[in-house]
Amino acid sequence: MNDDGHVGSSNELEAQLVVEIFVRDLERSLAFYRALGFELARRTSEFAALRWDAAYLFLDQRPGAEEPTDQPLCANVRVVVDDVDRIWERAQGLAARVVKEPRNQSYGLRDFTIADPDGFGVRFAQLL
């Protein structure tokens, strides 16, 4: 959905916790996140609100941001899904940097982490 408005839905405005990340190229980041399964809730020329179920992820375009490095991630956002291996298959087609391949964890999740085009970590997890 394309929306030139600057005000989100009441669900978006009332969301308890929203992660907002800075991206160098909004179009590239939108393509990445939508290919993973995020839904576009609204956007302007420099901002997009994405949804995964009832959770939001904001992308704020900052063309002057630094290029990502291969350094360890300083943060990631976790998305809990029903089938982590299906999302892993999607991620493989994106040529994203793999930070951690799918693995059953001692803390009760099967998860993996990839880096988005700007070096931000995205971790998908499934309850074991």
C-alpha positions as CSV (number, residue, x, y, z in Angstrom):
1,M,0.0,0.0,0.0
2,N,1.4,3.4,-0.9
3,D,0.5,6.3,1.3
4,D,1.9,9.8,1.1
5,G,0.4,10.6,4.5
6,H,2.6,11.2,7.5
7,V,0.3,9.7,10.1
8,G,0.1,6.0,10.7
9,S,-3.0,3.9,11.7
10,S,-4.1,3.9,15.3
11,N,-2.6,0.4,15.7
12,E,0.8,1.8,14.5
13,L,0.6,4.9,16.7
14,E,-0.4,2.8,19.8
15,A,2.2,0.0,19.3
16,Q,4.0,-0.6,22.6
17,L,7.5,-1.1,21.0
18,V,8.6,-0.4,17.5
19,V,12.1,-0.8,16.1
20,E,13.1,2.0,13.6
21,I,16.3,1.5,11.6
22,F,18.1,3.8,9.3
23,V,18.7,2.6,5.8
24,R,20.7,4.1,2.9
25,D,18.3,3.1,0.2
26,L,14.6,2.7,1.0
27,E,13.7,0.9,-2.2
28,R,16.4,-1.7,-1.7
29,S,15.5,-2.2,2.0
30,L,11.8,-2.5,1.2
31,A,12.5,-5.2,-1.4
32,F,14.6,-7.1,1.1
33,Y,12.1,-7.0,3.9
34,R,9.1,-7.7,1.7
35,A,10.9,-10.7,0.2
36,L,11.2,-12.1,3.7
37,G,7.5,-11.7,4.3
38,F,7.1,-8.3,5.9
39,E,4.0,-6.4,4.7
40,L,4.1,-2.7,3.7
41,A,1.7,-0.8,6.0
42,R,2.5,2.7,4.6
43,R,5.3,4.8,3.1
44,T,6.4,8.2,2.1
45,S,9.4,9.0,-0.1
46,E,11.8,8.5,2.8
47,F,10.0,6.4,5.3
48,A,8.2,3.1,5.4
49,A,6.2,1.2,8.1
50,L,6.3,-2.5,7.7
51,R,4.3,-5.1,9.6
52,W,4.8,-8.6,10.7
53,D,1.4,-9.6,12.2
54,A,0.8,-6.9,14.9
55,A,4.4,-5.8,15.2
56,Y,5.9,-2.9,13.2
57,L,9.4,-2.2,11.8
58,F,10.1,1.3,10.6
59,L,12.6,2.1,7.8
60,D,13.9,5.6,7.8
61,Q,16.0,6.5,4.7
62,R,19.4,8.2,5.5
63,P,21.4,8.2,2.3
64,G,24.5,9.4,4.1
65,A,24.7,6.5,6.5
66,E,27.9,4.5,6.7
67,E,28.4,1.4,4.6
68,P,27.9,-1.8,6.5
69,T,31.0,-3.9,7.5
70,D,31.5,-7.5,8.2
71,Q,32.0,-6.7,11.8
72,P,29.8,-8.5,14.4
73,L,26.3,-7.1,14.7
74,C,25.6,-4.7,17.4
75,A,21.9,-5.5,17.4
76,N,19.2,-7.6,15.8
77,V,15.5,-7.8,15.8
78,R,13.8,-11.2,16.4
79,V,10.7,-12.3,14.5
80,V,9.0,-15.4,15.8
81,V,7.5,-17.6,13.0
82,D,5.7,-20.9,12.6
83,D,8.3,-22.4,10.1
84,V,11.8,-21.0,10.4
85,D,13.2,-23.2,7.7
86,R,10.7,-21.8,5.2
87,I,11.9,-18.3,6.0
88,W,15.5,-19.6,5.7
89,E,14.8,-20.7,2.2
90,R,13.5,-17.2,1.3
91,A,16.6,-15.7,2.9
92,Q,18.9,-17.9,0.8
93,G,17.5,-16.2,-2.4
94,L,18.4,-12.7,-1.1
95,A,22.2,-13.3,-0.9
96,A,22.2,-11.7,2.6
97,R,25.2,-12.1,4.8
98,V,24.5,-15.0,7.1
99,V,25.4,-14.3,10.7
100,K,24.1,-17.6,12.1
101,E,22.7,-20.5,10.2
102,P,19.5,-22.3,11.5
103,R,20.1,-24.3,14.6
104,N,18.1,-25.6,17.5
105,Q,19.1,-23.6,20.6
106,S,19.3,-24.6,24.2
107,Y,17.0,-21.7,25.0
108,G,14.0,-23.4,23.3
109,L,14.1,-21.9,19.8
110,R,15.3,-22.9,16.4
111,D,16.7,-19.7,14.9
112,F,19.0,-18.0,12.3
113,T,20.3,-14.5,11.8
114,I,21.0,-12.6,8.6
115,A,22.2,-9.0,8.0
116,D,20.0,-6.7,6.0
117,P,21.5,-4.5,3.3
118,D,22.6,-1.9,5.9
119,G,24.1,-4.4,8.3
120,F,21.3,-4.6,10.8
121,G,20.6,-8.1,12.1
122,V,17.3,-9.9,11.5
123,R,16.8,-13.1,13.5
124,F,14.0,-15.5,12.7
125,A,13.0,-18.0,15.4
126,Q,10.6,-20.8,15.9
127,L,9.5,-22.4,19.2
128,L,10.8,-25.9,19.6
